[in-house]
Amino acid sequence: MCMTLTKDRILPKIAESDMTVLKVTSVSDINSNTFSSDIQKYVYIRNVPAPHIEVKVEPFVCDCNLCRKLYSISEGYHSYSLKKVSIEYAKKENKRQTCIAYVHCTIPKGTKYWENIHGNIVSETITINGVVT
């Protein structure tokens, strides 16, 4: 997965308190509380913080004039802001995937994160709390 940013959003924010976000995962084993990401293949265990990842913001690679003003992040833990994105929107955006679990997660206080204008977030760590019902 890749998130694009405008130049005014390339500096990270620091979570001032624990942030609740929405994440789309694949269900690896719902009985053992194990989930995975389709693109990065990260494995998540409910209530266990994911390993810290050093997030890199890089110029978006494209030859058109519009893209020259964009930056991208490919590594990191992708999620949605619950303030800007509804669960219904996330489900609509990901309707082509199968075996999906929508999960509430926490980005811990003090964690660096980036957010684009659409409410997409990439953070250095994340903890899955529970499945959205």
C-alpha positions in Angstrom: 0.0 0.0 0.0 1.2 3.5 -0.7 -0.1 6.8 0.7 0.5 10.1 -1.1 1.0 13.4 0.7 1.2 17.0 -0.3 4.3 18.9 0.7 2.5 20.6 3.6 1.9 17.2 5.2 5.3 15.5 5.0 6.4 16.3 8.5 5.2 13.8 11.1 2.7 14.5 13.8 3.2 13.1 17.3 0.2 11.4 18.9 -0.5 13.5 22.0 -2.6 10.7 23.4 -3.6 7.2 22.4 -5.5 7.5 19.0 -8.3 5.1 18.0 -8.2 4.4 14.3 -9.8 1.9 11.9 -7.6 -0.7 10.0 -8.5 -3.1 7.2 -6.8 -6.5 7.6 -7.1 -10.0 6.4 -8.2 -12.6 8.9 -5.4 -15.1 9.4 -7.1 -16.9 12.3 -10.0 -15.2 14.0 -9.9 -17.8 16.8 -6.3 -17.0 17.8 -6.8 -13.3 17.3 -4.2 -13.2 14.5 -4.6 -10.8 11.5 -2.4 -9.8 8.6 -2.1 -7.0 6.0 -2.6 -8.0 2.4 0.1 -5.7 0.9 2.9 -5.6 3.4 2.2 -9.0 4.9 2.6 -7.7 8.4 1.2 -10.0 11.1 -0.8 -8.6 14.0 -1.9 -10.2 17.2 -4.7 -8.6 19.1 -3.6 -6.4 22.0 0.1 -6.8 21.2 1.9 -3.7 19.8 3.3 -4.2 16.3 7.1 -3.8 15.9 8.3 -0.2 15.4 8.9 0.7 11.7 11.0 3.6 10.5 8.7 5.4 8.1 10.3 7.2 5.1 8.7 10.0 3.1 10.0 10.2 -0.4 9.2 12.2 -3.5 6.5 10.5 -5.6 8.0 8.9 -8.7 6.1 10.1 -11.8 6.8 12.3 -14.8 3.6 14.3 -14.9 3.6 17.9 -13.4 0.8 17.1 -10.9 2.7 14.2 -9.3 5.9 16.2 -9.0 4.4 18.0 -6.0 3.5 14.8 -4.2 5.3 12.6 -1.7 4.7 9.0 -0.8 5.0 6.6 2.1 5.0 2.8 1.4 6.3 1.3 4.7 4.5 1.7 7.9 1.1 0.8 9.4 -1.8 2.1 7.3 -5.1 3.0 8.9 -8.0 5.4 8.7 -8.9 8.3 10.9 -12.3 7.7 12.5 -12.7 11.5 12.5 -12.6 11.7 8.7 -13.5 8.2 7.5 -16.6 6.1 8.4 -16.6 2.4 8.6 -19.0 2.3 5.7 -16.6 4.3 3.6 -13.7 1.9 4.4 -15.9 -1.1 3.5 -16.8 0.6 0.2 -13.2 1.3 -0.6 -12.1 -2.2 0.1 -15.1 -4.2 -1.3 -12.9 -6.1 -3.8 -10.9 -7.8 -1.1 -12.0 -11.1 0.5 -11.6 -12.4 4.0 -11.5 -8.9 5.4 -11.6 -7.9 9.0 -12.3 -4.3 10.0 -10.5 -3.7 13.3 -10.3 -0.9 15.8 -6.6 -0.1 16.6 -4.6 2.2 18.8 -1.8 4.4 17.7 0.0 4.9 21.1 0.8 8.3 22.6 4.2 9.5 21.5 4.1 7.7 18.1 5.0 9.5 14.9 2.3 9.4 12.3 1.4 11.0 9.0 -2.2 11.9 7.8 -3.2 12.9 4.3 -6.2 15.1 3.5 -8.4 12.0 3.0 -8.0 10.7 6.5 -5.5 8.0 5.6 -2.9 7.5 8.3 0.5 5.8 8.4 2.2 5.3 11.8 5.3 3.7 13.2 3.4 1.3 15.3 -0.1 0.2 16.0 -2.0 -2.2 18.2 -5.2 -4.1 17.1 -7.8 -3.9 19.8 -10.8 -5.7 18.4 -12.9 -6.5 15.4 -15.6 -4.1 14.3 -19.0 -5.8 14.4 
